[in-house]
């Protein structure tokens, strides 16, 4: 059985994956600068459900762990995230030990008894050992996170038919470019959508339209028509979105003109058919509102 609202859950998983990567890299930068605190890493990983890595682990388990529908890439991603969580928890524990148990003051070992000196030296050894494990832990985490985001590209391509995905990619282009680099991001676009950026923008605009964000949709469809003047469906959907946008702005004359133009526009019947019923209803509503306005 498919999870309820699977498309939304797939997007949430991608979003949480990006959060995990950026949080881990932020913690690594703080560690390199010598300013990392335990409270910083708590946002990256914890065992109480308040961190992005914990949430991602649970999402993967829910969607992939016991699902017959999950393919091998999704199951491998679940395993990778689970291993990252395990390693990150070890890293977290090492940081906790250093922050809360490392001696915070200098001790004159000349004043210590032989037994006390032995304990102190043992503590020093354990601290150095933990510092080394912390350093190695961040190296390992970086390698694992790099593998995770490479696998994430496969999931993005796998979810290319998710109507929310183009919108997500469009809104998170800056983060995706930061993670993958401009060349690799553009390659991901071309692998996911054959026409690259133009198709991404068209699909993103269509996603906004389905969610009734008419202003954003019409603006994006207009940009698509500027990039590709032969895209008749984009021109039609620009007029369609504009009709609804101006209707809800109470600009009835303009809305009516866009609705009429959209209905008269020549495109393939199969492309226009899904929108004709709502356009006809909208024209009827606009006509009533215009008559009502003239009476006032």
C-alpha positions as CSV (number, residue, x, y, z in Angstrom):
1,X,0.0,0.0,0.0
2,X,1.4,3.4,-0.9
3,X,1.9,5.9,1.9
4,X,-0.6,8.7,2.1
5,X,0.6,11.8,0.2
6,X,3.7,10.0,-1.1
7,X,4.8,12.9,-3.3
8,X,5.0,15.2,-0.3
9,X,6.9,12.7,1.7
10,X,9.4,12.2,-1.1
11,X,10.0,16.0,-1.2
12,X,10.3,16.1,2.6
13,X,12.9,13.4,2.4
14,X,15.0,15.3,-0.2
15,X,14.7,18.5,1.8
16,X,15.7,16.8,5.1
17,X,18.7,15.2,3.2
18,X,19.9,18.7,2.2
19,X,19.4,19.9,5.7
20,X,21.5,17.0,7.1
21,X,24.4,17.7,4.6
22,X,24.4,21.5,5.3
23,X,24.2,21.0,9.1
24,X,27.0,18.5,9.1
25,X,29.3,20.7,7.0
26,X,28.4,23.7,9.3
27,X,29.5,21.6,12.4
28,X,32.7,20.6,10.6
29,X,33.5,24.2,9.8
30,X,32.9,25.1,13.5
31,X,35.1,22.2,14.5
32,X,37.9,23.4,12.2
33,X,37.6,26.9,13.7
34,X,37.7,25.4,17.2
35,X,34.3,26.8,18.1
36,X,32.1,23.7,17.9
37,X,29.9,23.2,21.0
38,X,27.7,20.3,21.9
39,X,24.6,22.4,21.4
40,X,25.6,22.9,17.7
41,X,25.8,19.2,17.0
42,X,22.5,18.6,18.7
43,X,20.8,20.2,15.7
44,X,22.6,17.8,13.4
45,X,22.1,14.5,15.4
46,X,20.4,13.4,18.5
47,X,18.4,10.4,19.8
48,X,15.2,12.3,20.8
49,X,13.8,13.3,17.4
50,X,14.8,17.0,17.5
51,X,17.7,16.8,14.9
52,X,17.5,16.7,11.1
53,X,19.5,13.4,10.9
54,X,17.1,11.6,13.3
55,X,14.2,12.9,11.2
56,X,15.8,11.7,8.0
57,X,16.5,8.3,9.5
58,X,12.9,7.9,10.5
59,X,11.6,9.1,7.1
60,X,13.8,6.5,5.3
61,X,12.6,3.7,7.6
62,X,9.0,4.7,7.1
63,X,9.2,4.9,3.3
64,X,11.7,2.2,2.5
65,X,12.5,-0.2,5.3
66,X,9.5,-2.5,5.1
67,X,8.1,-1.4,1.8
68,X,7.7,-3.9,-1.1
69,X,7.3,-0.9,-3.4
70,X,10.8,0.5,-2.6
71,X,13.4,-0.2,-5.2
72,X,17.1,-1.1,-4.5
73,X,18.2,2.6,-4.7
74,X,15.7,3.6,-2.0
75,X,16.7,0.6,0.2
76,X,20.4,1.4,-0.2
77,X,19.7,5.0,0.8
78,X,18.0,3.8,3.9
79,X,21.0,1.8,4.8
80,X,23.4,4.6,4.1
81,X,21.4,7.1,6.2
82,X,21.2,4.5,9.0
83,X,25.0,4.1,9.0
84,X,25.6,7.8,8.9
85,X,23.3,8.2,12.0
86,X,25.2,5.5,13.8
87,X,28.6,7.1,13.1
88,X,27.2,10.6,13.9
89,X,26.0,9.4,17.3
90,X,29.5,8.2,18.1
91,X,30.9,11.6,17.0
92,X,28.3,13.3,19.2
93,X,29.3,11.2,22.2
94,X,33.0,12.0,21.7
95,X,32.2,15.7,21.6
96,X,30.1,15.4,24.7
97,X,33.0,13.8,26.5
98,X,35.5,16.5,25.5
99,X,33.1,19.3,26.4
100,X,31.9,18.1,29.7
101,X,34.7,15.8,31.1
102,X,37.9,17.3,29.7
103,X,39.8,19.0,32.6
104,X,39.1,22.8,32.4
105,X,42.0,23.9,34.6
106,X,45.8,23.3,34.8
107,X,46.9,20.9,37.5
108,X,50.4,20.9,39.0
109,X,51.2,17.3,38.8
110,X,54.0,17.8,41.3
111,X,51.4,18.2,44.0
112,X,49.7,14.9,43.2
113,X,50.3,11.6,44.8
114,X,51.6,8.7,42.7
115,X,48.0,7.3,42.5
116,X,46.5,10.6,41.6
117,X,49.2,11.3,39.0
118,X,48.4,7.9,37.4
119,X,44.7,8.8,37.2
120,X,45.5,12.2,35.7
121,X,47.7,10.7,33.1
122,X,45.0,8.2,32.2
123,X,42.5,11.0,31.8
124,X,45.0,12.9,29.6
125,X,45.4,9.7,27.5
126,X,41.7,9.3,27.1
127,X,41.2,12.9,26.2
128,X,43.8,12.7,23.4
129,X,42.3,9.5,22.2
130,X,38.8,11.1,22.1
131,X,40.2,14.1,20.3
132,X,41.7,11.8,17.7
133,X,38.4,9.9,17.3
134,X,36.5,13.2,16.9
135,X,38.9,14.3,14.2
136,X,38.5,10.9,12.4
137,X,34.8,11.0,13.0
138,X,34.4,14.2,11.1
139,X,36.5,12.9,8.2
140,X,34.4,9.7,8.1
141,X,31.2,11.8,8.3
142,X,32.3,14.0,5.4
143,X,32.9,10.9,3.2
144,X,29.6,9.3,4.2
145,X,27.7,12.6,3.5
146,X,29.3,12.9,0.1
147,X,28.1,9.3,-0.7
148,X,24.7,10.2,0.6
149,X,24.2,13.3,-1.7
150,X,25.5,11.3,-4.7
151,X,22.8,8.7,-4.0
152,X,20.3,11.5,-3.5
153,X,20.8,12.5,-7.1
154,X,19.6,9.0,-8.1
155,X,16.5,9.5,-5.9
156,X,15.8,12.9,-7.5
157,X,16.0,11.4,-11.0
158,X,13.8,8.5,-9.7
159,X,11.1,11.0,-8.5
160,X,11.2,13.1,-11.7
161,X,7.4,12.6,-12.2
162,X,6.6,13.9,-8.8
163,X,4.7,17.1,-9.6
164,X,6.2,18.9,-6.5
165,X,9.8,18.1,-7.5
166,X,10.4,20.8,-10.2
167,X,9.1,23.5,-7.8
168,X,11.4,22.2,-5.0
169,X,14.5,22.2,-7.3
170,X,13.6,25.7,-8.5
171,X,13.3,27.0,-5.0
172,X,16.4,25.2,-3.7
173,X,18.7,25.8,-6.7
174,X,21.2,27.8,-4.6
175,X,21.6,25.0,-2.0
176,X,21.8,22.3,-4.6
177,X,24.4,24.2,-6.6
178,X,26.4,24.7,-3.4
179,X,26.4,21.0,-2.7
180,X,26.9,19.7,-6.2
181,X,28.6,22.5,-8.0
182,X,27.2,24.4,-11.0
183,X,28.3,21.8,-13.6
184,X,27.0,18.8,-11.7
185,X,23.8,20.6,-10.9
186,X,23.1,21.4,-14.5
187,X,23.9,17.8,-15.4
188,X,21.4,16.7,-12.8
189,X,18.8,19.0,-14.4
190,X,19.5,17.6,-17.9
191,X,19.4,14.0,-16.6
192,X,16.1,14.6,-14.8
193,X,14.4,16.8,-17.4
194,X,15.5,16.3,-21.0
195,X,15.1,19.9,-21.9
196,X,17.0,21.0,-18.8
197,X,16.1,24.4,-17.3
198,X,13.2,25.3,-19.7
199,X,11.4,22.1,-18.8
200,X,12.2,22.6,-15.1
201,X,10.6,26.0,-15.2
202,X,7.6,24.8,-17.1
203,X,7.0,21.9,-14.7
204,X,7.6,24.2,-11.7
205,X,5.1,26.7,-13.0
206,X,2.6,23.9,-13.6
207,X,3.1,22.7,-10.0
208,X,2.4,26.2,-8.7
209,X,-0.7,26.3,-10.9
210,X,-2.0,23.0,-9.5
211,X,-1.5,24.5,-6.0
212,X,-3.4,27.6,-7.1
213,X,-0.5,30.0,-6.7
214,X,-1.7,31.9,-9.7
215,X,0.6,34.9,-9.5
216,X,3.7,32.8,-9.3
217,X,2.5,30.5,-12.0
218,X,1.7,33.2,-14.5
219,X,5.0,34.9,-14.0
220,X,6.9,31.6,-14.5
221,X,4.8,30.7,-17.6
222,X,5.6,34.1,-19.0
223,X,9.4,33.4,-18.5
224,X,9.0,30.1,-20.2
225,X,7.4,31.7,-23.2
226,X,10.3,34.2,-23.4
227,X,12.7,31.3,-23.5
228,X,10.6,29.3,-25.9
229,X,8.2,31.2,-28.1
230,X,7.0,28.0,-29.7
231,X,5.6,26.5,-26.5
232,X,1.9,27.0,-27.1
233,X,0.9,25.2,-23.9
234,X,2.9,27.6,-21.8
235,X,1.2,30.5,-23.6
236,X,-2.2,29.0,-23.0
237,X,-1.4,28.3,-19.3
238,X,-0.1,31.8,-18.8
239,X,-3.5,33.1,-20.0
240,X,-5.3,30.6,-17.9
241,X,-3.4,31.5,-14.7
242,X,-3.8,35.2,-15.5
243,X,-7.6,34.9,-15.7
244,X,-7.7,33.4,-12.2
245,X,-5.1,35.8,-10.8
246,X,-7.0,38.9,-12.0
247,X,-10.4,37.4,-11.0
248,X,-9.2,37.1,-7.4
249,X,-7.8,40.6,-7.6
250,X,-11.3,41.8,-8.5
251,X,-10.1,43.0,-11.8
252,X,-13.0,41.4,-13.7
253,X,-12.6,43.0,-17.1
254,X,-9.0,41.9,-17.4
255,X,-9.8,38.4,-16.0
256,X,-12.6,38.1,-18.6
257,X,-10.3,39.0,-21.5
258,X,-7.7,36.5,-20.4
259,X,-10.3,33.8,-20.0
260,X,-11.8,34.5,-23.5
261,X,-8.3,34.6,-25.1
262,X,-7.4,31.3,-23.4
263,X,-10.6,29.6,-24.7
264,X,-10.0,30.9,-28.2
265,X,-6.3,30.0,-28.3
266,X,-5.4,27.3,-30.8
267,X,-3.6,24.4,-29.2
268,X,-4.2,20.6,-29.2
269,X,-7.6,19.6,-27.8
270,X,-6.0,17.2,-25.4
271,X,-3.9,19.9,-23.9
272,X,-6.8,22.3,-23.5
273,X,-9.5,19.8,-22.4
274,X,-8.5,19.6,-18.7
275,X,-8.9,23.3,-18.3
276,X,-12.0,24.1,-20.3
277,X,-14.6,23.2,-17.6
278,X,-12.9,25.5,-15.0
279,X,-12.4,28.3,-17.6
280,X,-16.1,28.1,-18.6
281,X,-17.2,28.3,-15.0
282,X,-14.8,31.2,-14.3
283,X,-16.2,33.1,-17.3
284,X,-19.7,32.6,-15.9
285,X,-18.6,33.9,-12.5
286,X,-16.8,36.9,-13.9
287,X,-19.8,37.8,-16.0
288,X,-22.0,37.8,-12.9
289,X,-19.6,39.9,-11.0
290,X,-19.3,42.4,-13.8
291,X,-23.1,42.8,-14.0
292,X,-23.3,43.2,-10.3
293,X,-20.6,45.9,-10.4
294,X,-22.5,47.8,-13.0
295,X,-25.6,47.8,-10.9
296,X,-23.8,49.4,-8.0
